[in-house]
Amino acid sequence: MILDRISIFQAMFPRRQIAADVALRWQRAFARDPALAADVIGLARILTLRPALFQDGAEVPEPIDPVRLAYEQGQRDLGVKLIALMGVTNTELANLMEVDDAR
């Protein structure tokens, strides 16, 4: 069996170039305005925790609508992907979390 290596490479590299271009755009945007990352984190509700529900002194699970749960998970996933494209480091994310808590 003979493999067409050129076709394989053509199939692999354009996707990587597109991903690199997208990441570069978001990194430039983050470099121009670092508050953009905090906005994405807030809009995607990445750091939002569900309030604990207690019954008779014990924590009980919250009844969750599966449609709402899927919608919120989609929001968080997109937010995390955008933050990753910006190249936000763990240290920068921790600093943004501290700023978010202070508000």
NORLINVEN-V123311 format. One record per pair of residues at least 4 apart in sequence whose C-alpha atoms are under 6 Angstrom apart, sorted by sequence separation. I is the first residue (numbers start at 1). J is the second residue. D is the distance in Angstrom with one decimal. If there is no record, write none. Layout:
i=[I	I]
j=[J	J]
d=[D	D]
//
This chain:
i=[30	39	40	41	54	41	54	53	54	53	46	44	44	44	40	30	26	27	26	23]
j=[34	43	44	45	58	46	59	59	60	60	76	75	76	79	79	86	85	86	86	85]
d=[4.9	6.0	5.9	5.9	5.2	5.4	4.3	5.6	5.6	5.6	5.3	5.1	5.1	5.1	6.0	5.8	5.8	4.2	4.8	4.7]
//
